Structure formats: structure tokens, C-alpha cells
Amino acid sequence: MKNIVIILLLLGLMTTGCYDDFRNDYPYTTVAFSTATGGLTSQGELGRTVVMGEGLEMDFGVYVAGLLENDKEWWADFIIDPSLLNGTPYQLMPESYYTLSNDSRITIPSGDYVGKVTVTLDSAAFVSDPLSVDFNYALPIRLTDTNADSLHTAQSEKILVLKYINSYEGYYDQEGSYQTVDAGSTINEGIINNVIMASTHSLDSVIANGMIYIGAEYEVKYNVNADNSVYIEKMPVSPPEPTNLAGAATISTDYVSGWEDIEGIRDGYDPQDSGDKNGAAFGNWYSGGEWGWIQYEWSDLYYIDQSDIYWWTDGGGILIPTDSYIEYWNTETEQWETVPNHNGFGVAADQYNITTFDQIITNKIRINFINDTESCGVLEWKVWGVMAAVTPEQAVIESVSPEGDCSFDPENDAFNLNYRIDYENQDYYTIVNTTLTWRNRIRDGVNEWRR
């Protein structure tokens, strides 16, 4: 037993000695910027955010590496180098917008591993510039010299990109109710319970991305006045652009030849001519002299006002139709009806036959075609539209206006809002009563929680 204890003591001494041998400084020291990006997407860039009312100062700095313990003062000299912004989306921050605690040197004190320079932003010049609410202005910093052994080659440059946000920016828990009224009668009502994002628009206002629903078409601006009353208005938004809805549909037909592929008519390939089959097409041989049809059906309702079809022919049993027309499913009458006020129904070869018509609302559309003697073929069929409103409150919004008290409660960081929504080309309107309670925000790329 005694021998075992002696052996263990010897092993312990040997292990300690080996550990001490490895606790040495690296042969060389280097100074570098960190690789943090602050939420930006490119290495070499650092996004930093200041909050109005919480100070207009921030630090940037470097670290020294290669030391176990730092017992001396290190430094790194730097310059503002505008050439670093070439090829970036950023502008050089005007000199009048900021001051530096040191214009040319970053000092790493003895006993520390990080040195910093403080950037102080001018509260009048920087904040009054509308470009300052996003990552537009930058300080491009290049390290030029150091009393360490080297500057880290890959981390000796940093583009410091700065913006400000106001204290209202962040995510909000929204709870409330709405009531939609037409001619004095309630036609719809419901509860609101969602999370919306409010982004800085100016010193005292934010743009929120939602009301009853969330999305760009529901953006509103809240402007907080000096007495904490709130002015609310709808932000202008371009109407959604029609898209080709073919890919989102279920496709069907009365008949397709077993060796053809109906899916080919919505593969996105634009033919060069009517013989450009490109491996996939619809054909219904043999259906000569008979009407055929192809149908798109969606799980949602869409506003549709255009159809583009490219006919296929092989010059033999598949020919261009001699006649065609388009129908839609009328969801109110539950019947197929010809699209209204149509202009088109074309049967030309070697081109898209474009048919326009008055906007319809439907979940099914069908194209009918016939050749008097032979069968018919299709290379591509596009149908253009946008998602339709399912509930009254999804109609296009004309305006939003206060309807009662609209205020901000600074003690609880909450908006208390009562407003009215009016819709384009609609007689009904919606009254909304809701509270938005601040929960957190994103600052320098990370969540910042207040509660």
C-alpha cells in the first residue's frame, strides 16, 4: 500500500510539471478585430445600434492574442479608409456626425486583452438624417501599426455600420377585438391575438407590420406625440403584382394520352414555337372533332384576369385548335360560366394566346378547345392572379383613422389603440380596439429583452 502511495505522488508531480511546461505564452503576439458581425451577413462588417434616450455612444476595439497574462500596455494605430467601402452598399459617415475618443490609436491597458475607442454620435446631425434609421452610414477602419509582433492579416479591417432606433421599436404582443359593420349591422367580428414588429420610422414614430392580420399590406404608422397621444395612419402600399398561379393548382382534364405529360404545361418552359415540345406536353389523341378541357383548381380563392396558352402541334394527329374558350367556377351560383368581357380566346400557332377579362373571384378555371378534324395539344398554360380576400377584413384597405383614444403608456410600454379601417370600393368598415405591449427587440444582432 505504501508503495502505491509513493507511485501516485510521483505521477502527480510529473503531471504538474508537464502542465507548467505548457503554460507558456505563444512565441508571437498579434492584434486583431473580432469576427463579430452584429447581425450583418458579411465578415469584416459590424452592425451597431444606438437607442434614442439610452445614449448615443458605442465602442469599437481590438484584442491582443498570444498571451496568458498581459502585464504591459499594447497599442494599435488605425485610419479611416474610405476605399474599404468600394463595392459595399454603405456610405462614408460624414465627419460632422461623430467624434472619436482617439482619432488614431487604440490602447490595450496592462492587465486587459481588449482596447476600445468610443464613438459619440451627434444627436442633431446624425439623428435628423433619415438614412440613419437603417444600416447606411459606415466608418471603414483599417489597422496600420502595432507594438505587438503583428497585425492579424485577415482581421485588420472592420467596416463599422451604424444606425439608431427609438425606444418604441421592437416586438409587441397584441391583444384586442374587432367588429366589422355594414349599414349599422355587424357582419363579422373576432379576437386579435398576435405578435407584430414595430420598426423605427423617425424619432417619434414606428411602422408596425400588422393590424388584424400581418403583412406588408397591413402596415401602419404610429406617431407618439409629446403628451403620449398617438396618431395612427395606414402606410401606402403598392397592390400585389399578379403571379402565374399554375404551379399552386391541382391540374385535371377530361382526357390526356397515356404517353403525354400534362404536368409539362406548367413547367415554366417558354416554347420557341408550337413544335418545341421540349419533352413534355399535353395531347388528347385521339379526340378529333371533340371538345376537350384542362382545369386548374386551388384550395384558396383568387382574383384572376388573364390566361396565356401556347398550343402544340406535331403536324399530324395533334393540331392547333380551331376554337377555344375559358370558363370559371362561380362560387356563388355553383356553376361554370364564361369569363366576362373577354378579349382573346386565340388559336394562333407559335405564340402565347393571351386572353384578358374582367377580374373574377374563383378557385377553378377551365380552358375548352376543339379541332374540327384532329386532336389538340398544349405546351404551356399560365393563369395570372392574386390571392382573394376570404374575410371582409382582408379586402384592400383604403385608410386607417383614430376612433376614440389612441395613446402610449410609458409605464407599461404599451400602445392603447382604438381605430377605424375603411376599405376600397366597400361600404362596410371595421372598428378595432387593441393593446400592444412591448416584449423585446433585436439590437446588434441579438434579442434584447426588457422583461
N, C-alpha and C positions, 0 to 999 in steps of 0.2 A: 504493500500500500504506500509506504514511504517513497519507494522508487517511482511509483506512478505520479505522486505529487510533484517530485523533482522534475520529471519529464514535462508535466503540464506547465510548470513555472518557466522552464527553458523555452517551450514553444511560445508562451505568451510574450516573453522578452524578445524572441526572434520576430514575432508578428509585429510588435510595436515598433521595433527598429526598422522593419521593412516599410511600414506605413509612414514613419517620419521621413524616410528616404524619398518618398514620392510626394511629400507635401512641399514642393518647390515651385517658385514662380516659373511661368513659361519663359523660355530664353528671350522672347521678344515681346514688347508691348505694342498695342495698336489702339487707335481711337476711331470710333465709328458712330454713325447714326443707327438707331434701332430699325428693325424691319416693320414696325407697326404701320398700318395704313389708315387707321381711324375710320374704317368703313369704306374707303375708296377701293377701287378694283385693281389698281396698278401698283406694283412695288416701286419704291422711290417717291411715292406720294403719301402725304399725311394730311387727312382731313381733320380740322379742328373747329369746334363750335363754341361761341360765347353766347351767353343768355343775357338779354337785356334785364337789368335790375339785379344781376348776380355778378357783375364785374365785367369789364372789357379787357381783361388781361389773360394771357396764356403763355406757357413756356415751350421752348423747343431746346433740344440739347443733344449731347453726345455722351458715350460711355467709354471708359478705358478698360481694355481686356488684357489678360496675360499676367495678372497679379492675384496672389492670395490675399494680401493685405496691402492697402495703399497708405504709405507713410510720407508721401510728398505731393506737391501740387503739380498738376498737369494742365496743359492748355492746348487748344486747337484754334487756329485762325480761320476765318471764313470771309467770303464775299457774297453779295447778292449778284447772281449771274443770270441775266435775262435770257441768255441763249438756251438755258435748260428748259424754257417754256416752248421752244420750237417744236411743232408737231403735237402740242397738247391743246386742250380746249380752254386753257386758262389765260387770264390777262395778268400782267405785272401790276401788283398793287401800287397805286400812287404813293409817293413818299409822304404826302401830306396826311395820309390816312393812318399812319402808325409811327411809333418811336420804339427803339430797341434799348434795353438796359446796357448793352455794349454793342457798338457798331461793327466790331471786327474780331472779337476774341471770346471764346467760351472757356471758362476756367473750371477745372475739376478740383475741388478742395482736397487737401490731405485728409485721409480717413473716409473719403467717399469715392464712389466709382462713376458718378454721373455729374455732369456740369450743365448748367442751364443759362439761357438768355430769355428775358421776359419781353414779350411783345405787348405793347399797350396801344389799343386802338382808339382813334379819335372819335368821341361819342357823337360829334356833329357831322363830320365829313363821312366817316365810314357808314354809319347807320342811316344817313339820309340818302345814300345811294341805293336804288332799288336792286342793283346787281348783287348787293351784299347779303341778300336773303338766300342765296344759293352758292354753291362752290364755283365761283367765277374768278375771284382775285387770289393771287398766289405770291408767296415770297420764295423764289428759287435760290437755295442756299448751297454753296459749294465750299467744302473744307479745302484749305490751301496749304496749311503747315501745322506742325505739332512738335512738342518736345518729347513725344513718345517715339518709339523706333519707327513707326509708320502710321499712315492713314489707311484704313481698310478700303481697298480699291473699289469693291462692289458696294460699299456703304458710306461713301464720302460725299454724296449728293442727296439733297432732300428738297422736294417741292412741297412747301407748307401752304395748304389751301385753306382759306378762312371764310367763315360765314357767321351770321348771327341769327338767333331765333328769339322770339319774345316768350314770355313766361306762359302764354296761353297754348303754345304748341304742345302736341302730344296726342296720345290715345285717350279716348273718353268712353266710359260706359254710358250708353244712352238708354233711358227707360221712359216710357210715356204711352200716349194713346193718340189715335186719330179718328176722325169722323168725316166721311165724305157725304156732301149734301147736294141734292138736285131739286130745285123748286120747293125748298123747305122740307123735303123728306130725306131721311137718311137712306142712302143706297149701299153704303159699306162702312165698316168700322173695324178697328183692331187695336192690338197692343204692339208697341215698339220695344224691342229688347235686342240691341246690337252694340257693336263696338265700331266707332268711327275715328278717323285720323284727322286732326286739325294741323295744317301746316302754315307757317308764318307767311303772311302776305305783306305786312308793313309793321310799323312799331306797335300799333294797337289793334291789328286785325289778323284773323286767320281764315284760311279756306278749309272748310270741312268737306269730306268726300261722301257724305250721305245724309239722308233725312229718314223717311220711312224705309227706303231702300238705299243700297250703297253702290256707288259708281260715278263715273265722270259726269253723267247726265244729271246727277243729283247734287252737284257741288253748290255750296252756299258760302257766302262770306259773313262772318260775324265781326263787327267793329265795336270794340268796347270803348265807351266814352268816359270822360273824366269822372262822372258821377256813377260809373258802373252800369249805366243803362247800355243796352246793346241794340245796334242797328243791324238788321238781317236782310240780305238780298240774294237772289239767285245769280250765280255766275253764268255768263253767256257760254254756250257750248254749241259746237257745230253738230248738225244732225248726223247720225251714224251713216257711214257710206254703205250702200248695198254691197253684198258679197254673193259669190256663187254658192248657192245652198245645196247643190247636188250631192256633195260629199257627206252631208249630215242626214241625208234622206234614206229611207228604205225604198229600194227600187223593185218594181214589178212590171209585168207585161202579160198580154193575153197569150203570146207565143213567141219563143225565140228558138232558132235552130240549135240542135244539140251540140254542134261543133263551133258555135259562135259564143262570145262572152259579153253579156250585157253590161258587166262592170266596166268594160272598156270605154263606155260613153261618158264616164266621169273620171277618167284617169288624169285629166289635166293636160293631155297632149293636144296641141293645136295642129290640125292636119294642114298639109300644103295644098292638097287638092282632094277631090272626092274619091280618088283611088288610093289615097295614102292611108291604108288600113293600119299600118304600124303594129300588126299582130293581134289587135283586139277591136271588135266592132259588134254591133247588134245587127242581126239579119233574121228575117222571118220566112225564109224559103221552106216549103212552098206555100205562099199565101197570095198568089197572083189574083188581082181583081177583088180582094177582100180588105176591109178596113182592119187595121191593127192599132195597137196603142202601147205606150210606155208611160209609167206613172212614178212620180216621186211622192213619198209620204213622210211627214215629220211628226215627232211626238209633241212639238210645240206649234203654236200659231205664228205665221209670218205675214208681213206685208210684202207683196210681190207685184212687180210691174213690168218685168221683162223676161223674155225667153230667147236664147240663142241656140240654134240647132244646125249641125253640119251633117248633111246627108251623105251616105256612102253608096257607091255603085261599083260592081265588078265588071260592068259592061255586058253581063249575061243575064243570069237569073235574078240578080239584085239590081234594081234600077231606082233612080230618083223618083220620089212620089209625084203623082200628077195632082194631088190635092192634100191639104192638111189643115187642121185647126186645133186650138188649145182650149181645154176646159179646166175649171177649178171646182172643188167641192165647197158648196155654200153651206157653212156650218149651221146657219140659222134655218134654212129650208131643207137641209139634208138632201140636196140634190146636186147633180152635175150641171153646171151652167157654162156657157161660152164666156170667155173673159170679155169684159165690157170695153167698148170703144177701142177695139184692137186695130193696130196698124202693122201688117206683116202677113203672117201665115205663109211665108215664102217657101218655094220649092225649087230654088236655084241650086245648081251644082257649083262646086269649087269655092264655096264661101259659107260663112255663118249667115244663116237666115234669121234676122233679128226681128222679133215681134214685141212691140210695146203696147201697153194697155193701161186703163185706169187702175190705180192701186187696189188690189184685192186683199182680203184677210182670209187665210185658209191654212189647212195643214196637208192638203193634197192638190196636186196639179197633174194634168194628163195631156199628152200630145197624141193626136189621132192622125193617121196617114193611110194613103192608098195609092197604088199604081194600078192603072186600068188593066194591065196585062201581066205584070210580073210582081215579084216580092220587093220589099223595101229594106233599106239599111241605114244605120245611124253610126257616125264616128264619134260625135261628141254632142252632149246636150247640157247647156248651162241655164240655170234659173236664178234670177237676181232678186234679192230682197233683204229685209232686216227683221229682227225679232219683233213680234207684235205685243202690244200691251195685253196682259192676261187679266189684270185687275184695273179698276178705274185709275188708281194712283200711279200706274205705270205709263200713263199717257204722257206725251211731251209736255213739259212744264213751261208755262209762259212767264210766270212771275211768282215770287215769294215775298210776302209783306207781313210786318208785325200785326198781330191781332190780340191786343192785350199787353201784359207785362213781358218784356224781354230784358233780362238783366244778368250780370255776372256776380256771383257770390264769392268774394276773395277769401273768406274764412274757410269755405269748403271747396274752393277751386271748382265751382260748378256753374254752368250756364243754365238758367231757367228760362225757357222759351215757349212762347205762345204765338203761333203764326198761321197764316193762310196761304194755301197753294192754289193758284189758278192755272188752268191747262189750256193749251192751244186748241181752238175750234171745239171747245166743250163748254156747256152751260153749268156743269157741276163744279164744285170746289171742295177742298179738304181743309179742315181745321186740325192743327197739330198742337198738342200740349206735351212738352217733354223736358227732361232734365238730363244734362250731360255732365258727368262727374269725371274729373281728370284722374287718370290712373298711372300713366308713365309716359316717357318719351325716349327717343333714340338720340343719344349725344355721343359724338366721336365714335360712332360705330357700335355702341353697346346700349342696352336698355338702362335707363336711369329711372329708378323707382323712387317716388316720393312717399308712398305709404305702403 
